[in-house]
């Protein structure tokens, strides 16, 4: 992963699903975007709709490149042309002239979240035959006809806290692996990058010792952390970061980061709940499908046998495939249908992951696994109220709350105020997105306060079970 996002000179496209025996083609990045845009949208659409769609397509592809989504999983390409996984690319197709001109103008612009470095994973669908929580391609036309510009259209779908990066530099897209293994005594930015990533992973896997001094010097503590990582993930335990260990670290770093920041992949699910509602199978859609996909997405980041999937609300073939893979993993009949037994096993697997994500002292608690709602009580409501109490001191629009452990009307009002302040749906329910936004802001404020005063403002210790 590069230190800062750039526009790659070329991108390698796999002409099929990830595991298919299909060819790879390497094409200039701008030509790739022209092909995708000509395949996905109509050249007669209003200019602001075209811009919004093309910016989404650019950001989608850049996110795949920046996170090394496929190389970190052992593939030798950057992206596929399978629309159930990525976006359409039709080799040797004709390119629309006005789209070509527009891409030449904006191919080195992209979308990111405020305060974030990486290009935003701008999920989208056509909005007619398929729907999702991201951008609706046909919906952009309606918004454009109402007079919205391209940025306003994107904000309509992805929130007001996005921003457009203009004129990003173009660079040669080289794999992040430096070509030679890193070992004791090595120095440089590559060592520094892996030290940062190993320390972030160690927050979720405490058996990996912290690297006390992150300085780009591969010393004994870096070697010890590497050995522990290799031991946990069944790699050769030699303390050397070769290609396999390098990309496995990259994969786990992206995985734990997504678990802590679920919306970095476009997931916007607010009502994850334990109660099983009905039989779900291919062709179904709605919130219950989103719940299933959310759990599969998290489980898939930690179970190699289960492919991670996007949360779209549509029970498509990819979802059915992930369900069958999960059923096979836990020894259930592989029918691709989510009945009560599959649901309970899926929820149990998710909670098992959460229960192992013990963080070191002075870190916020992970999302508990089920939403907090009015009437909830217990230690996680205490955590929530502690976080909100500190946040309210910095944001006058958020009323303070008393720490009681009971999710009362005062707590609901504070949650809704927080959601309004940060562009979330003000429903008073603390699902994964709201929890992670609150926890992340709390941690930022607490760290700043500790640096200023030298006093710990009340971090939650992580010795209790979830």
QUICORZI-V862401 format. One record per residue. N is the residue number from 1. RES is the residue in one letter. PSI is psi in whole degrees, 0 to 359 (NA if undefined). OMEGA is omega in whole degrees, -180 to 180 (999 if undefined). D_CENTER is the distance of its C-alpha to the mean C-alpha in whole Angstrom. Layout:
# QUICORZI-V862401
N&RES&PSI&OMEGA&D_CENTER + N&RES&PSI&OMEGA&D_CENTER
This chain:
# QUICORZI-V862401
1&X&129&-178&15 + 2&X&159&180&17 + 3&X&320&176&18 + 4&X&151&180&18 + 5&X&144&175&16 + 6&X&168&176&19 + 7&X&118&-178&20 + 8&X&145&176&21 + 9&X&322&-179&25 + 10&X&164&175&24 + 11&X&139&-179&21 + 12&X&122&-175&22 + 13&X&131&174&21 + 14&X&123&-173&22 + 15&X&61&180&24 + 16&X&186&176&23 + 17&X&160&-172&21 + 18&X&319&-175&19 + 19&X&5&-179&22 + 20&X&156&178&25 + 21&X&66&-177&28 + 22&X&166&-178&27 + 23&X&156&169&28 + 24&X&143&173&26 + 25&X&139&177&27 + 26&X&122&-174&26 + 27&X&157&174&26 + 28&X&141&-175&26 + 29&X&316&-179&23 + 30&X&323&178&25 + 31&X&325&177&27 + 32&X&314&-179&23 + 33&X&320&177&22 + 34&X&319&180&26 + 35&X&313&180&26 + 36&X&313&-179&23 + 37&X&319&179&24 + 38&X&336&180&27 + 39&X&333&-171&26 + 40&X&331&-172&23 + 41&X&170&-176&25 + 42&X&135&-177&29 + 43&X&345&-178&31 + 44&X&357&-180&33 + 45&X&159&177&30 + 46&X&151&-173&31 + 47&X&321&-178&30 + 48&X&328&175&27 + 49&X&318&178&25 + 50&X&315&-180&25 + 51&X&315&-179&24 + 52&X&316&-180&21 + 53&X&316&-179&20 + 54&X&320&176&21 + 55&X&322&176&18 + 56&X&317&-179&16 + 57&X&321&177&17 + 58&X&311&-177&17 + 59&X&320&177&13 + 60&X&310&-178&12 + 61&X&319&-180&14 + 62&X&324&177&14 + 63&X&319&177&10 + 64&X&318&-180&11 + 65&X&313&-174&14 + 66&X&318&-180&12 + 67&X&357&-176&10 + 68&X&49&-174&13 + 69&X&312&-178&11 + 70&X&315&178&14 + 71&X&325&-179&17 + 72&X&349&176&15 + 73&X&8&175&16 + 74&X&5&180&19 + 75&X&158&-178&19 + 76&X&40&178&22 + 77&X&169&-177&20 + 78&X&329&-172&17 + 79&X&160&176&16 + 80&X&170&173&18 + 81&X&15&178&20 + 82&X&117&-172&20 + 83&X&342&176&19 + 84&X&346&178&17 + 85&X&320&-172&14 + 86&X&231&-178&15 + 87&X&160&-171&17 + 88&X&133&172&21 + 89&X&122&-178&23 + 90&X&109&-175&27 + 91&X&134&176&29 + 92&X&19&179&32 + 93&X&162&176&32 + 94&X&145&-179&33 + 95&X&133&178&32 + 96&X&137&-172&32 + 97&X&314&-177&34 + 98&X&328&176&33 + 99&X&320&178&29 + 100&X&315&-180&30 + 101&X&319&-179&32 + 102&X&319&178&29 + 103&X&319&177&26 + 104&X&329&-178&29 + 105&X&324&-169&28 + 106&X&12&-174&25 + 107&X&341&178&23 + 108&X&29&169&22 + 109&X&151&178&20 + 110&X&170&-177&17 + 111&X&139&170&14 + 112&X&162&174&12 + 113&X&147&174&12 + 114&X&134&-180&15 + 115&X&359&-180&15 + 116&X&153&179&12 + 117&X&316&-169&13 + 118&X&148&173&10 + 119&X&138&-176&11 + 120&X&140&178&9 + 121&X&90&-172&7 + 122&X&80&179&11 + 123&X&142&178&11 + 124&X&164&176&15 + 125&X&174&-173&18 + 126&X&341&176&21 + 127&X&1&178&22 + 128&X&287&179&25 + 129&X&341&176&25 + 130&X&145&178&21 + 131&X&158&-179&19 + 132&X&177&180&16 + 133&X&356&-180&14 + 134&X&213&-177&13 + 135&X&138&173&16 + 136&X&118&-176&20 + 137&X&313&178&21 + 138&X&330&177&25 + 139&X&330&178&24 + 140&X&329&179&24 + 141&X&314&179&27 + 142&X&316&-180&28 + 143&X&321&178&27 + 144&X&320&179&28 + 145&X&340&176&32 + 146&X&357&175&31 + 147&X&5&180&31 + 148&X&143&174&28 + 149&X&179&-172&27 + 150&X&321&180&24 + 151&X&317&179&22 + 152&X&324&177&23 + 153&X&314&180&22 + 154&X&320&178&18 + 155&X&327&178&18 + 156&X&325&-177&20 + 157&X&326&-171&16 + 158&X&359&177&14 + 159&X&161&-176&16 + 160&X&351&-177&18 + 161&X&21&173&16 + 162&X&157&175&15 + 163&X&156&-179&17 + 164&X&124&173&19 + 165&X&124&-178&19 + 166&X&144&172&23 + 167&X&48&175&24 + 168&X&149&-179&22 + 169&X&152&176&24 + 170&X&134&-178&24 + 171&X&162&178&24 + 172&X&127&-177&25 + 173&X&92&179&22 + 174&X&147&174&23 + 175&X&147&-177&21 + 176&X&333&-180&20 + 177&X&127&-172&22 + 178&X&350&177&25 + 179&X&335&176&28 + 180&X&147&-177&29 + 181&X&151&174&28 + 182&X&136&-177&28 + 183&X&176&-178&30 + 184&X&127&179&32 + 185&X&343&179&34 + 186&X&155&178&32 + 187&X&164&174&30 + 188&X&181&-177&28 + 189&X&328&179&25 + 190&X&320&176&23 + 191&X&315&180&24 + 192&X&316&-179&23 + 193&X&315&-179&19 + 194&X&329&175&20 + 195&X&315&179&21 + 196&X&315&-177&18 + 197&X&319&179&16 + 198&X&320&178&18 + 199&X&321&178&19 + 200&X&318&179&15 + 201&X&325&-177&15 + 202&X&340&174&18 + 203&X&328&180&17 + 204&X&340&180&16 + 205&X&83&-172&19 + 206&X&343&178&22 + 207&X&344&176&24 + 208&X&117&-177&23 + 209&X&146&177&25 + 210&X&142&171&24 + 211&X&108&-169&25 + 212&X&318&-178&27 + 213&X&108&178&28 + 214&X&96&-171&25 + 215&X&7&-179&27 + 216&X&11&178&27 + 217&X&121&-178&30 + 218&X&86&-180&29 + 219&X&189&-178&31 + 220&X&323&-180&32 + 221&X&325&176&29 + 222&X&320&178&27 + 223&X&319&180&29 + 224&X&319&178&29 + 225&X&321&179&25 + 226&X&316&179&25 + 227&X&317&179&27 + 228&X&317&178&25 + 229&X&313&-180&22 + 230&X&321&180&24 + 231&X&317&-178&26 + 232&X&322&-173&23 + 233&X&24&169&21 + 234&X&42&174&25 + 235&X&167&177&25 + 236&X&122&-173&29 + 237&X&77&-178&29 + 238&X&357&180&31 + 239&X&10&-179&29 + 240&X&136&179&28 + 241&X&87&173&25 + 242&X&189&-174&26 + 243&X&315&-178&24 + 244&X&315&179&23 + 245&X&320&179&22 + 246&X&307&-176&20 + 247&X&334&175&18 + 248&X&322&175&17 + 249&X&315&179&16 + 250&X&314&-179&14 + 251&X&312&-178&12 + 252&X&323&177&12 + 253&X&312&178&11 + 254&X&323&-178&8 + 255&X&309&-178&8 + 256&X&330&177&9 + 257&X&320&178&7 + 258&X&323&179&4 + 259&X&322&179&7 + 260&X&336&-178&8 + 261&X&72&-170&6 + 262&X&330&-177&5 + 263&X&359&176&6 + 264&X&344&175&4 + 265&X&19&178&3 + 266&X&7&179&7 + 267&X&130&180&7 + 268&X&60&-177&10 + 269&X&126&-176&12 + 270&X&350&-174&15 + 271&X&50&173&18 + 272&X&128&-177&16 + 273&X&159&-174&20 + 274&X&329&-171&22 + 275&X&128&175&25 + 276&X&132&-173&25 + 277&X&312&-173&27 + 278&X&173&175&28 + 279&X&131&-180&28 + 280&X&137&-178&25 + 281&X&174&-176&25 + 282&X&133&-178&24 + 283&X&339&178&25 + 284&X&163&177&24 + 285&X&167&177&22 + 286&X&187&-175&21 + 287&X&324&-180&19 + 288&X&325&176&20 + 289&X&320&178&19 + 290&X&321&179&15 + 291&X&312&179&16 + 292&X&314&-178&17 + 293&X&325&178&14 + 294&X&311&-180&11 + 295&X&319&179&13 + 296&X&322&-180&13 + 297&X&318&179&10 + 298&X&312&-180&10 + 299&X&321&-179&13 + 300&X&338&177&12 + 301&X&346&-177&10 + 302&X&344&177&14 + 303&X&113&-180&16 + 304&X&336&-176&17 + 305&X&350&-177&19 + 306&X&118&-179&17 + 307&X&130&175&15 + 308&X&143&-179&11 + 309&X&157&176&11 + 310&X&157&176&9 + 311&X&104&-176&11 + 312&X&340&-175&14 + 313&X&1&178&17 + 314&X&123&-179&19 + 315&X&87&-175&20 + 316&X&189&-177&20 + 317&X&323&180&21 + 318&X&322&178&18 + 319&X&316&179&17 + 320&X&321&178&21 + 321&X&319&178&21 + 322&X&322&177&18 + 323&X&315&179&20 + 324&X&320&179&23 + 325&X&319&178&21 + 326&X&315&180&20 + 327&X&319&178&24 + 328&X&322&-179&25 + 329&X&321&-175&24 + 330&X&4&174&25 + 331&X&27&176&28 + 332&X&160&175&28 + 333&X&133&-173&30 + 334&X&76&-179&28 + 335&X&355&179&28 + 336&X&11&-179&25 + 337&X&137&-180&26 + 338&X&97&171&24 + 339&X&189&-174&27 + 340&X&320&-177&28 + 341&X&317&178&28 + 342&X&318&179&25 + 343&X&313&-178&23 + 344&X&321&178&24 + 345&X&323&180&23 + 346&X&315&179&20 + 347&X&322&179&20 + 348&X&319&179&22 + 349&X&317&179&19 + 350&X&311&-180&16 + 351&X&327&176&19 + 352&X&321&177&20 + 353&X&312&-179&17 + 354&X&320&-178&17 + 355&X&337&180&20 + 356&X&352&-176&20 + 357&X&61&178&17 + 358&X&127&-179&20 + 359&X&159&175&20 + 360&X&174&177&23 + 361&X&158&176&25 + 362&X&37&174&24 + 363&X&154&-179&20 + 364&X&160&-179&19 + 365&X&148&175&18 + 366&X&163&177&15 + 367&X&132&-171&15 + 368&X&344&179&18 + 369&X&333&176&17 + 370&X&150&-176&19 + 371&X&151&172&19 + 372&X&129&-175&22 + 373&X&164&175&24 + 374&X&129&-176&28 + 375&X&341&177&30 + 376&X&158&178&27 + 377&X&168&176&29 + 378&X&190&-172&28 + 379&X&327&-179&27 + 380&X&332&172&23 + 381&X&324&174&25 + 382&X&313&178&27 + 383&X&310&-178&24 + 384&X&313&-178&22 + 385&X&323&176&26 + 386&X&316&-179&26 + 387&X&313&-178&23 + 388&X&324&-180&24 + 389&X&319&178&28 + 390&X&318&-178&26 + 391&X&322&-177&24 + 392&X&335&177&27 + 393&X&335&-180&29 + 394&X&338&-178&27 + 395&X&98&-177&26 + 396&X&337&-179&30 + 397&X&346&-179&28 + 398&X&114&-178&27 + 399&X&149&179&30 + 400&X&158&180&30 + 401&X&153&174&30 + 402&X&137&-179&33 + 403&X&102&-177&31 + 404&X&342&-174&33 + 405&X&3&178&30 + 406&X&127&179&31 + 407&X&87&-175&28 + 408&X&187&-178&31 + 409&X&323&179&32 + 410&X&319&179&31 + 411&X&317&179&28 + 412&X&317&180&27 + 413&X&318&179&28 + 414&X&320&179&26 + 415&X&314&-180&23 + 416&X&321&178&24 + 417&X&319&177&25 + 418&X&314&-178&21 + 419&X&319&178&20 + 420&X&319&-178&22 + 421&X&326&-174&22 + 422&X&23&170&18 + 423&X&25&177&18 + 424&X&163&178&17 + 425&X&119&-175&19 + 426&X&71&-177&22 + 427&X&359&178&23 + 428&X&5&180&23 + 429&X&131&180&21 + 430&X&89&173&18 + 431&X&192&-174&15 + 432&X&322&-178&12 + 433&X&311&180&11 + 434&X&316&179&15 + 435&X&311&-175&15 + 436&X&327&176&12 + 437&X&314&180&13 + 438&X&311&-177&17 + 439&X&319&-179&16 + 440&X&316&179&15 + 441&X&319&177&18 + 442&X&314&-178&20 + 443&X&318&179&19 + 444&X&315&-179&20 + 445&X&320&-178&23 + 446&X&319&178&24 + 447&X&316&179&24 + 448&X&320&180&25 + 449&X&320&-179&28 + 450&X&321&179&29 + 451&X&325&-178&29 + 452&X&316&-171&32 + 453&X&342&-175&34 + 454&X&8&-179&33 + 455&X&142&177&33 + 456&X&122&-175&30 + 457&X&6&177&29 + 458&X&46&174&28 + 459&X&153&175&25 + 460&X&127&178&25 + 461&X&153&-170&25 + 462&X&33&-179&23 + 463&X&341&180&26 + 464&X&159&177&26 + 465&X&156&-179&25 + 466&X&NA&999&22
